[in-house]
């Protein structure tokens, strides 16, 4: 069981990286990705995120990577859980149709959110990271939406490794019907959001490694399950 969209106190999450390791490890997860925000630094919304310390910066990024790598070592020793370093490249606008969020999973280098979407995708591919279109359709919540990528889905059909088919408790039927590669995530910012859709990866315990996890997403060896805290994970309800 994997959750590949998780936020820590390095951006706008409520749990530290170390706390996230224990939170997921104690629940028997096989993999998580820490994906804190990288926001634009020049836009009004980006400046606000910077003032609130809700974004990684070029200065904080090296410490972030070091913290995630150290946590990954402990997670493997203690729980046999893989922890992947990632980020959420966040281009925010007052207009939903202009906003886009892109997950990079398995990252090693900084990418600026000021870059074009095309350059972000090239940068992620160059470092061997996964690129995922985050919550590309309406989430059903009263919140800013990120619809730009979905509006351009035919243009970007082959550019992303996956599109989120679920974010939190909401399953996106239109993404599931699209024929696009998919993952399901919690987009967890606080502990209660663990109750959400997750991805079950086709990776055996003995094969569990960062490389095998990235490959399972790329090859779409995935199924989706709703995680219910009262009942743990409910049976898998659909697959890619």
C-alpha positions as CSV (number, residue, x, y, z in Angstrom):
1,X,0.0,0.0,0.0
2,X,1.4,3.4,-1.0
3,X,0.6,7.0,-0.5
4,X,2.6,9.1,-2.9
5,X,1.3,12.6,-2.1
6,X,2.1,13.6,1.5
7,X,3.0,17.0,3.0
8,X,5.2,17.7,6.0
9,X,6.0,20.8,8.1
10,X,8.6,21.8,5.5
11,X,5.5,23.3,3.7
12,X,1.9,23.3,4.9
13,X,1.6,19.8,6.6
14,X,1.0,19.3,10.3
15,X,3.4,16.4,10.9
16,X,7.2,16.5,10.6
17,X,8.9,14.1,8.2
18,X,9.9,11.9,11.2
19,X,6.3,11.9,12.5
20,X,5.0,10.9,9.0
21,X,7.4,7.9,8.9
22,X,5.9,6.6,12.2
23,X,2.4,7.5,11.2
24,X,2.5,5.5,8.0
25,X,5.0,2.8,9.2
26,X,2.7,1.9,12.2
27,X,-0.1,1.4,9.7
28,X,1.9,-1.1,7.6
29,X,2.4,1.0,4.5
30,X,5.0,-0.1,2.1
31,X,5.8,3.2,0.6
32,X,5.2,7.0,1.0
33,X,6.4,10.0,-0.9
34,X,7.0,13.3,0.9
35,X,5.9,15.9,-1.6
36,X,6.1,19.4,-0.1
37,X,5.2,22.4,-2.1
38,X,7.5,24.4,-4.3
39,X,5.5,27.6,-5.1
40,X,6.2,30.4,-7.5
41,X,8.2,33.1,-5.8
42,X,7.1,36.1,-7.9
43,X,3.3,35.8,-8.0
44,X,1.0,37.2,-5.3
45,X,-0.1,33.8,-4.1
46,X,3.5,32.5,-4.2
47,X,4.7,35.5,-2.1
48,X,2.0,34.7,0.4
49,X,3.0,31.1,0.6
50,X,6.6,32.2,1.2
51,X,5.6,34.5,3.9
52,X,3.7,31.8,5.7
53,X,6.6,29.3,5.1
54,X,4.2,27.0,3.2
55,X,6.8,26.4,0.5
56,X,10.2,25.0,-0.1
57,X,12.8,27.4,-1.2
58,X,16.3,27.0,-2.9
59,X,17.8,27.6,0.6
60,X,15.6,25.1,2.4
61,X,15.7,22.4,-0.3
62,X,19.1,20.8,0.6
63,X,18.0,20.4,4.2
64,X,14.7,19.0,3.1
65,X,16.4,16.4,0.9
66,X,18.8,15.5,3.7
67,X,15.9,15.1,6.2
68,X,13.9,12.9,3.9
69,X,16.9,10.7,3.1
70,X,17.7,10.2,6.8
71,X,14.0,9.4,7.5
72,X,14.0,7.0,4.6
73,X,16.9,5.1,6.2
74,X,15.1,4.8,9.5
75,X,11.8,3.9,7.8
76,X,13.5,1.0,6.0
77,X,15.3,-0.3,9.1
78,X,12.2,0.0,11.4
79,X,9.3,-0.7,9.1
80,X,10.6,-1.9,5.8
81,X,8.9,1.1,4.3
82,X,10.3,3.0,1.3
83,X,10.2,6.8,1.7
84,X,10.7,8.7,-1.6
85,X,11.7,12.4,-1.8
86,X,9.4,14.5,-3.8
87,X,7.8,17.9,-4.2
88,X,4.6,19.5,-5.6
89,X,5.4,22.1,-8.1
90,X,2.6,24.6,-7.5
91,X,1.5,27.2,-10.1
92,X,-1.4,29.0,-8.5
93,X,-3.6,31.6,-10.0
94,X,-6.8,33.4,-9.0
95,X,-8.3,31.6,-12.0
96,X,-8.8,27.8,-11.6
97,X,-8.2,27.3,-15.3
98,X,-4.7,28.7,-15.0
99,X,-3.7,26.8,-11.9
100,X,-1.7,23.5,-12.1
101,X,0.1,21.3,-9.6
102,X,2.7,18.7,-10.7
103,X,4.1,16.1,-8.4
104,X,7.7,15.0,-8.8
105,X,8.4,11.7,-7.1
106,X,11.9,10.3,-6.6
107,X,13.6,13.7,-7.1
108,X,17.2,14.7,-6.5
109,X,17.3,18.3,-7.9
110,X,15.5,21.6,-7.4
111,X,13.1,22.7,-10.1
112,X,11.6,26.2,-10.0
113,X,7.8,26.6,-10.1
114,X,8.5,29.7,-12.3
115,X,9.4,27.3,-15.1
116,X,7.0,26.4,-17.8
117,X,5.1,23.1,-17.5
118,X,7.0,21.7,-20.4
119,X,10.3,22.6,-18.8
120,X,9.2,21.1,-15.4
121,X,8.3,17.8,-17.1
122,X,11.7,17.8,-18.9
123,X,13.5,18.5,-15.7
124,X,11.7,15.7,-13.8
125,X,12.4,13.2,-16.6
126,X,16.1,14.2,-16.7
127,X,16.5,13.2,-13.1
128,X,14.6,10.0,-13.4
129,X,11.6,11.2,-11.3
130,X,7.9,10.4,-11.8
131,X,5.7,13.2,-13.0
132,X,2.1,13.2,-11.8
133,X,-0.7,15.6,-12.6
134,X,-2.1,16.4,-9.1
135,X,-5.9,16.7,-8.5
136,X,-6.4,17.7,-12.2
137,X,-10.2,17.9,-12.0
138,X,-12.7,19.4,-9.6
139,X,-12.1,18.0,-6.1
140,X,-15.7,18.6,-5.0
141,X,-14.5,20.9,-2.2
142,X,-14.9,24.6,-1.7
143,X,-11.3,25.4,-2.4
144,X,-9.1,26.7,-5.3
145,X,-9.0,24.2,-8.1
146,X,-6.2,23.2,-10.5
147,X,-7.8,22.6,-13.8
148,X,-5.2,23.7,-16.3
149,X,-3.6,20.3,-16.9
150,X,-7.0,18.6,-17.5
151,X,-8.0,21.3,-20.0
152,X,-4.7,20.4,-21.9
153,X,-4.9,16.6,-21.3
154,X,-4.7,15.6,-24.9
155,X,-1.5,17.8,-25.4
156,X,0.0,16.3,-22.2
157,X,-1.3,12.7,-22.6
158,X,2.1,11.2,-23.1
159,X,4.0,13.7,-21.0
160,X,3.0,12.5,-17.5
161,X,3.7,9.2,-15.9
162,X,0.4,9.3,-14.1
163,X,-2.7,11.5,-13.3
164,X,-4.4,11.4,-9.9
165,X,-7.6,9.4,-10.2
166,X,-8.4,10.2,-6.6
167,X,-7.4,12.9,-4.1
168,X,-8.4,12.4,-0.5
169,X,-11.9,10.8,-0.3
170,X,-13.0,11.8,-3.8
171,X,-12.6,9.4,-6.7
172,X,-12.4,11.1,-10.1
173,X,-14.6,9.1,-12.5
174,X,-13.7,11.3,-15.5
175,X,-10.0,10.5,-15.0
176,X,-10.7,6.8,-14.5
177,X,-12.6,6.7,-17.8
178,X,-10.0,8.7,-19.7
179,X,-7.5,5.9,-20.4
180,X,-4.7,7.9,-18.8
181,X,-2.2,6.3,-16.5
182,X,-3.3,6.8,-12.8
183,X,-2.5,6.8,-9.1
184,X,-4.7,7.5,-6.1
185,X,-3.4,9.5,-3.2
186,X,-4.5,11.2,0.1
187,X,-2.8,14.6,-0.5
188,X,-2.3,14.4,3.3
189,X,-1.8,17.6,5.2
190,X,-3.1,16.5,8.6
191,X,-3.7,13.0,10.2
192,X,-7.4,12.8,9.6
193,X,-6.8,12.9,5.9
194,X,-5.4,9.3,6.0
195,X,-9.0,8.2,5.4
196,X,-8.8,8.4,1.7
197,X,-8.0,6.6,-1.5
198,X,-4.6,4.9,-1.9
199,X,-2.6,3.1,-4.5
200,X,-1.8,-0.6,-4.1
201,X,1.4,-1.2,-6.1
202,X,2.3,-4.5,-7.8
203,X,5.6,-4.8,-5.9
204,X,6.3,-7.8,-3.7
205,X,7.8,-7.3,-0.2
206,X,11.0,-8.9,-1.4
207,X,11.3,-6.6,-4.4
208,X,10.4,-3.4,-2.5
209,X,12.8,-0.6,-3.5
210,X,12.6,3.0,-4.9
211,X,13.3,1.8,-8.4
212,X,10.7,-1.0,-8.3
213,X,8.1,1.4,-7.0
214,X,8.7,4.0,-9.7
215,X,8.6,1.2,-12.3
216,X,5.3,-0.1,-11.0
217,X,3.7,3.3,-11.5
218,X,5.2,3.7,-15.0
219,X,4.1,0.2,-16.0
220,X,0.7,0.8,-14.3
221,X,0.9,-2.2,-12.0
222,X,-1.6,-0.5,-9.7
223,X,-4.9,-0.9,-8.0
224,X,-6.9,1.5,-5.8
225,X,-8.4,1.0,-2.4
226,X,-10.1,3.2,0.1
227,X,-8.4,3.4,3.5
228,X,-10.8,3.4,6.3
229,X,-9.2,4.0,9.7
230,X,-11.9,2.0,11.5
231,X,-11.5,-1.0,9.2
232,X,-8.0,-0.4,7.9
233,X,-8.0,-0.8,4.2
234,X,-11.2,-1.9,2.5
235,X,-10.9,-4.4,-0.3
236,X,-9.6,-3.1,-3.6
237,X,-12.5,-1.7,-5.5
238,X,-11.0,-0.9,-8.9
239,X,-7.9,-1.1,-10.9
240,X,-6.2,0.8,-13.6
